[in-house]
Amino acid sequence: MADFELNELKSEMAADLLPDGPRSARDLEAVYDIPVQVSAVLGKATMQVNQLLKLGRGAVVELDRKVGEAIDIYVNNRLVARGEVVVVEDRLGVTMTEIIKTDRS
């Protein structure tokens, strides 16, 4: 992820946290240690409870996304970006490819 994208995301989040928008880095120091939940959603599926109960080991649930399609990245249940799944050593990760701008008026 490029620096400008990270700074853009910080600015958007700061605008939500401070009523008059971001003023300076010092104004944000109080919120730097607040934990947030970050979720990367590969896709979604809808099914009936009886279908869910029939699933067992090895069952495949088809998602609403195609191979190679961007995944959604949420911060505290708010869509903030889209990205791609990457492998970092022996773990999965996400690289942001697009910051989602929302009009919060």
C-alpha positions in Angstrom: 0.0 0.0 0.0 1.4 3.4 -0.9 2.0 6.1 1.7 -0.5 8.5 0.2 -3.2 5.9 0.5 -2.4 5.3 4.2 -2.4 9.1 4.9 -5.6 9.4 3.0 -7.2 6.7 5.1 -5.9 8.4 8.3 -7.4 11.7 7.2 -10.8 10.1 6.5 -10.8 8.4 9.9 -9.6 11.6 11.7 -12.4 13.6 10.1 -14.9 11.1 11.7 -13.2 11.3 15.1 -12.9 15.1 15.3 -16.0 17.2 14.8 -14.2 19.9 12.9 -12.0 17.5 11.0 -8.3 17.0 11.5 -6.3 19.9 12.8 -2.9 18.5 13.6 -1.1 15.3 14.5 -1.1 16.3 18.1 -4.9 16.5 18.1 -5.0 12.8 17.1 -2.6 11.5 19.8 -5.5 10.7 22.2 -7.0 8.3 19.7 -3.9 6.4 18.5 -4.2 3.7 21.2 -7.9 3.0 20.6 -8.3 -0.5 19.2 -10.4 -1.0 16.1 -11.6 -4.1 14.4 -10.4 -4.7 10.9 -12.2 -7.3 8.7 -11.4 -8.5 5.2 -14.4 -10.0 3.6 -13.8 -12.5 0.8 -17.4 -12.7 -0.1 -20.9 -13.6 1.2 -23.4 -16.3 0.8 -27.1 -16.6 1.8 -28.6 -20.0 2.7 -31.4 -21.4 4.7 -30.8 -22.8 8.2 -31.5 -26.4 7.0 -28.9 -26.0 4.3 -26.4 -24.7 6.9 -27.1 -27.7 9.1 -26.3 -30.1 6.3 -22.8 -28.7 5.8 -20.0 -31.0 7.0 -16.3 -31.3 6.7 -15.2 -30.6 3.1 -18.4 -28.8 2.2 -17.9 -25.9 -0.2 -19.9 -22.7 0.2 -20.0 -20.7 -3.0 -19.5 -17.0 -2.4 -20.8 -14.0 -4.4 -17.3 -13.1 -5.7 -15.3 -14.2 -8.6 -11.6 -15.3 -8.5 -9.4 -12.2 -8.7 -12.2 -9.8 -7.7 -11.3 -7.3 -5.0 -12.2 -8.0 -1.4 -13.9 -5.5 1.0 -11.9 -4.2 4.0 -14.0 -2.9 6.9 -12.9 -0.9 10.0 -15.4 -1.2 12.8 -18.0 -2.5 10.3 -17.5 0.5 8.0 -16.3 -0.2 4.4 -13.1 1.8 4.1 -11.1 0.1 1.3 -10.9 -2.7 -1.3 -7.9 -4.9 -1.7 -6.3 -8.2 -2.7 -5.3 -11.2 -0.6 -1.5 -11.7 -0.4 0.7 -14.3 1.3 3.2 -12.9 3.9 5.6 -15.7 4.9 3.1 -18.4 6.2 0.2 -16.1 6.8 -2.5 -14.4 4.7 -2.6 -10.7 4.4 -4.4 -8.0 2.5 -3.0 -5.2 0.4 -5.2 -2.1 -0.1 -5.8 -1.2 -3.7 -8.5 1.4 -3.4 -9.6 3.7 -0.5 -13.4 4.1 -0.4 -14.5 7.7 0.0 -17.8 8.3 1.7 -19.8 11.5 1.8 -20.4 12.0 5.6 -22.6 15.1 5.7 
